[in-house]
Amino acid sequence: MALCVDVLRAELSELCLEIAQIEKAVDELPRGSFRSYERKNGTSEWYSSRNGKKIYIKKNEENLAKGLVRRKYLSLKLKELKNARENLEKALDSIEKNSGMAERFAKSGPDIKRFLQEELEPWSDEIRRWQASPYKSNHFHPEGLIYKTQRGEFVRSKSEVIIADTLYGMNYPYRYECALNASGTEYYP
């Protein structure tokens, strides 16, 4: 879903740039509307109307006629692009408001996360048993365990909260300060 949102945001950004370019071009073109009337002899007459007045455009004023036609075309294009921008903005708003509802619910409390563990954590049974089994942890200075993680355990520092919450949020199994025996010496990493 994040990729979809990124693509929509990029498209919206491009639309906004294109709209700005067209608005600038329209501002530089002559004002008024253009009408062409076909005569019976196969030639045509051009007229511009501005402020309710119909003004004849001479053939040697073709650049004026082209400018009025271009202004009308770009104005219609601008209307289309603004509608597309509005629709993209609405779509992005809707996606952003509604995306992540399930994840936010799943993370709304430790009991909910625990009840949804199988849905959220597609681990093997062996990893689940390892995660759930008791282990020997650091028993030194328990008064230092003052910061609570999303998983509901207490850790010693804000940095450890960030690490534990990140691992928990990404559904990676971990054990906090689990005893590690190396060459007969016990460590609590």
SEKOL-534679 format. One line per 8 residues: their letters; for each residue x, y negated, z negated of C-alpha. Coordinates in steps of 0.05 Angstrom, whole numbers, plus 5000, padded with zeros to 4 digits. Each point is the difference from the previous one (the first is absolute). Example, Ala and Ser with C-alpha at 12.3 -4.5 7.8 and 13.67 -1.06 7.14 Angstrom:
BEGIN
as	5246:5090:4844  5027:4931:5013
This chain:
BEGIN
malcvdvl	5000:5000:5000  5058:4953:4985  5025:5006:5072  4930:4983:5025  4998:4938:4957  5070:4980:5023  4979:5007:5073  4937:4959:4988
raelselc	5041:4946:4965  5049:4997:5057  4943:4995:5050  4969:4944:4959  5066:4963:4998  5006:5005:5076  4928:4977:5009  5013:4939:4956
leiaqiek	5061:4982:5042  4962:5008:5065  4942:4959:4973  5048:4944:4980  5032:5000:5069  4933:4998:5036  4974:4944:4954  5061:4959:5018
avdelprg	4991:5013:5074  4925:4982:4997  5017:4934:4965  5046:4980:5057  4948:5014:5055  4949:4949:5025  4935:4995:4962  4932:5014:5032
sfrsyerk	4966:5056:5036  5006:5023:5072  4945:5018:5050  5008:5021:5072  4942:4996:5049  5002:5036:5067  4975:4960:5059  4963:5030:5059
ngtsewys	5061:4989:5044  5043:5045:4956  5038:4945:4964  4992:4984:4928  4993:4939:4955  5032:4995:4932  4971:4963:4942  5022:4987:4930
srngkkiy	4954:4980:4944  5023:4962:4940  4954:4969:4947  4939:5020:5042  5025:4965:5063  5009:5038:5065  5064:4977:5035  5020:5020:5070
ikkneenl	5070:5029:5007  5035:4983:5065  5039:5053:5038  5064:4962:4987  4986:5009:4925  5007:5075:5004  5047:5000:4940  4944:4970:4958
akglvrrk	4953:5055:5024  5052:5054:4985  5011:4970:4931  4925:5000:4984  4993:5072:5025  5061:5021:4959  4973:4964:4939  4933:5038:5006
ylslklke	5036:5067:5009  5047:4988:4942  4943:4976:4956  4962:5065:5013  5064:5040:4988  5010:4962:4935  4929:5017:4978  5013:5074:5014
lknarenl	5066:4999:4962  4970:4964:4940  4944:5052:4998  5053:5055:5003  5040:4965:4944  4937:4995:4957  4984:5073:5011  5072:5021:4984
ekaldsie	4999:4958:4936  4934:5032:4979  5028:5070:5015  5063:4986:4960  4960:4973:4942  4955:5061:5001  5059:5048:5004  5038:4964:4944
knsgmaer	4938:4997:4955  4982:5073:5011  5068:5033:5009  5030:5032:4940  4934:5007:4962  5013:5074:4989  5072:4989:4979  4980:4943:4952
faksgpdi	4947:5046:4970  5050:5057:4994  5049:4954:4963  4948:4967:4956  5017:5043:4940  5043:5058:4978  4941:5047:4991  4974:4985:5070
krflqeel	5069:5012:5030  5006:5064:4960  4932:5025:5024  5019:4984:5072  5070:5028:4994  4989:5055:5051  4972:4950:5050  5055:4950:4989
epwsdeir	5060:5045:4990  5005:5054:5052  5056:5035:4962  5013:5073:4998  4975:5039:4939  5072:5008:4977  5011:4925:4998  4933:4990:4964
rwqaspyk	5021:5051:4947  5068:4966:4993  4967:4932:4992  4949:5025:4949  5047:5043:4959  5030:4971:4935  5073:4979:5002  5052:4976:4951
snhfhpeg	5006:4925:5005  5044:4948:4967  4982:4996:4926  5048:4944:4983  4970:4932:4983  4927:5014:5015  4985:4929:4975  5031:4976:5066
liyktqrg	4944:5032:5040  4957:4937:5006  4980:4993:5073  4940:5040:5026  5000:5028:5070  4941:5014:5046  5008:5074:4983  4988:4981:4927
efvrskse	5070:5015:4973  5044:4951:4963  5069:4981:5026  5057:4955:4975  5004:4945:5052  4961:4961:5052  5046:5029:5053  4981:5070:4979
viiadtly	4926:4980:5004  5011:4978:5072  5036:5065:5018  4949:5045:4964  4941:4963:5030  5030:5003:5070  5013:5075:4994  4931:5011:4971
gmnypyry	4967:4956:5053  5035:5039:5055  4981:5066:4968  5072:5022:4987  5007:5046:4940  5049:4977:4947  5017:5009:4927  5020:4941:4957
ecalnasg	5065:5010:4962  4998:5075:5008  5058:5035:4968  5055:5020:5049  5051:5050:4978  5067:4994:5035  5061:5040:4977  4970:5010:4931
teyyp	4985:4927:4989  4929:4974:4998  4984:4936:5038  4936:4959:5005  5002:4964:5067
